Amino acid sequence: MKNRTFLRRIIGAPYVLWAAIFIVIPLLIVVYYSFTGPDGSFTLDNMKNLSDYGQIFKISILYSIAATVISLILAYPFAYVMSRKKEKTQQIMMVLVMLPMWMSLLILTYSWMNILERQGIINTLLGKLGHAPLNLIGTPAAVIFGMVYNYIPYMILPIYSVMSKIDPSVLEAAEDLGSGSFSKLYRVILPLSMPGVVSGITMVFVPSVSTFYISQKLGDGKILLVGDVIERQIQAQNNYNMGAALSLVLMVLIVLSLALMKLFAGESDENLYV
Amino acid sequence: MNHEKNIIELKNITVRFDGETVLDNLNLTIRDGEFVTLLGSSGCGKTTTLRIIAGFLEPDEGEVFFDSKNMNGVPAHKREVNTIFQRYALFPHYNVYDNVAYGLKVRHVPKDEIRERVMEMLRLVNLEGFAKRSVAKLSGGQQQRVAIARALVLKPKVLLLDEPLSALDAKLRKDMQVELRNIQQATGITFIFVTHDQEEALSMSDTVVVMNEGRVQQIGAPEDIYNEPQNAFVADFIGESNILDGIMKEDFTAQFSGHTFRCVDRGFAPGEAVDIVVRPEDVDIVKPEDGMLKGTVTSVTFLGVHYEIIVDIGGFKWMIQTTDYAGVGETVGLSIDPDAIHVMKKSKYSGLYGDYSTFSDEMEEMNQMSEELAEEYAEELAAERTEEAGDGAEEAGK
């Protein structure tokens, strides 16, 4: 047994090294920057200044929650329908879901900018129909839409993957025992698909709350999220210390919300993969 | 329970999947309180029949009646039948108690009554102490019992069982057979049991329905199915059979294997071509000069209770089960009593079954295939050799 642990350690060594160099050390650097000033001396100024950004944190979290909820509402029925289709149809639907993921997020977001702009495709069409142009870009709706559009595949895939593992005869058993569609959904499908929902929520919420590109382009510069502020501190103002402090707080918030999710889903998780 | 009443009637049911006919104009009547078994090999339509009764599948043609009420279009959750699924299909996110309580909760039965009925069911299936257990931690047999309790707690008029014992080991299976039979008799619920295991079908049922290719081949009590098979398929499928081509000379006289036998069948036209069934256990091995037929032993297998002896008579391999030993290569005589001979009308299955050169159709196909492959391989080898020889000749030419 001892030999085996030793062997495991040897095999695991490169990964431990990798994790140390590319995850742990950068994290420590972020912490270091957060608590130092531009001259490198220890200070709590960055932490004190954080209170200026309270509103931005609030907006970021609210928008991300909205995007996550909308994604969930759209993705859940889609994933269910997809998991009950024939194998071939499932594969086609899967490719359609994944297709946007193969394109750069930048290009996708630029395209949406083009579509939503004041002189964009939608408003040009409306103009030809004699309609006044709509304010689409630069609205919270546009930013939230951008998040949903970009991240919904990450909601669909985990839910679909859990749903396709539900034994069809278990669903038949529910019907057989007297469940109509709603009762079947609420008593069987929903609890059995909870793990997929939890990981979907995580995978949409985390990138949404830290995005800067989507809010920059579809917010038309009018909407600032935490990601934008961090980017500005580092790129425009060259203030790595403030940027690091903001990142650190964002990270802590994300970790806390993940822990909360885990706690919430912990019970239903247990004996799922029978 | 009223044995005279028909609880389920299937009339002219036809089902097609992707153009393939799975059930072909099937008619079946099931009486209240019966233990009926649908027996057949995979793809015969038995499970499809069950799914039509359960309401998971709508027939393309034909009608389903419960208690003389037409059930076409009534969804599964509104039918008074419950199903035991092949792999139990328990709810993995519920414990034993909640699994059994499921149907009662859906029906909004008061809590106290649910508790009472669930506990009573768990007692019936000997799982009293298991109420709070997770179903994932149960053995196959215990999961089976939960599935039975979950269905029976709803007091269905009909219980459908889709090969429920196939995942259990042989001994547990026998126990469960007895138990299911006891539960059926105690509750008086009509059981419709699907299996491919003929022994299971014979030992448990009041009525056996033998199915093949989407059609009913024979319906009857287990003894009748075994003793009076209607065609070569049934004779071969239920138990072991030597099935021979024969001619009915006149009533009580049949001719096969070059000998004329006395038998107990009648009602055939004089000289009519028929199929003859002789069960292996009904043949006695005697001295060559005392036998009605004479042949050479080609194989002997010891099976504990008896020997299984294959005897070649004019190219036809007979199977004989006997406690008398005969060695391979010996010439023996066979003696058959008149009541051991069963005469059947010719059917589309005539000539397909009943010779014991191989035991299974699959083996027969494999034998044929390997012969063909061997031939192909020999041809290939020959071709290669000629090529090589050709190359050699060319090189020599240079």
Boltz contact constraints between the chains, C-beta under 6 A:
constraints:
  - contact:
      token1: [A, 169]
      token2: [B, 85]
      max_distance: 6.0
  - contact:
      token1: [A, 169]
      token2: [B, 89]
      max_distance: 6.0
  - contact:
      token1: [A, 170]
      token2: [B, 89]
      max_distance: 6.0
  - contact:
      token1: [A, 172]
      token2: [B, 56]
      max_distance: 6.0
  - contact:
      token1: [A, 173]
      token2: [B, 89]
      max_distance: 6.0
  - contact:
      token1: [A, 175]
      token2: [B, 76]
      max_distance: 6.0
  - contact:
      token1: [A, 175]
      token2: [B, 77]
      max_distance: 6.0
  - contact:
      token1: [A, 176]
      token2: [B, 76]
      max_distance: 6.0
  - contact:
      token1: [A, 176]
      token2: [B, 82]
      max_distance: 6.0
  - contact:
      token1: [A, 176]
      token2: [B, 83]
      max_distance: 6.0
  - contact:
      token1: [A, 177]
      token2: [B, 102]
      max_distance: 6.0
  - contact:
      token1: [A, 177]
      token2: [B, 103]
      max_distance: 6.0
  - contact:
      token1: [A, 178]
      token2: [B, 77]
      max_distance: 6.0
  - contact:
      token1: [A, 178]
      token2: [B, 103]
      max_distance: 6.0
  - contact:
      token1: [A, 178]
      token2: [B, 106]
      max_distance: 6.0
  - contact:
      token1: [A, 178]
      token2: [B, 107]
      max_distance: 6.0
  - contact:
      token1: [A, 179]
      token2: [B, 77]
      max_distance: 6.0
  - contact:
      token1: [A, 179]
      token2: [B, 106]
      max_distance: 6.0
  - contact:
      token1: [A, 180]
      token2: [B, 77]
      max_distance: 6.0
  - contact:
      token1: [A, 183]
      token2: [B, 106]
      max_distance: 6.0
  - contact:
      token1: [A, 191]
      token2: [B, 93]
      max_distance: 6.0
  - contact:
      token1: [A, 192]
      token2: [B, 93]
      max_distance: 6.0
  - contact:
      token1: [A, 271]
      token2: [B, 92]
      max_distance: 6.0
  - contact:
      token1: [A, 271]
      token2: [B, 134]
      max_distance: 6.0
  - contact:
      token1: [A, 271]
      token2: [B, 136]
      max_distance: 6.0
  - contact:
      token1: [A, 274]
      token2: [B, 92]
      max_distance: 6.0
  - contact:
      token1: [A, 274]
      token2: [B, 136]
      max_distance: 6.0
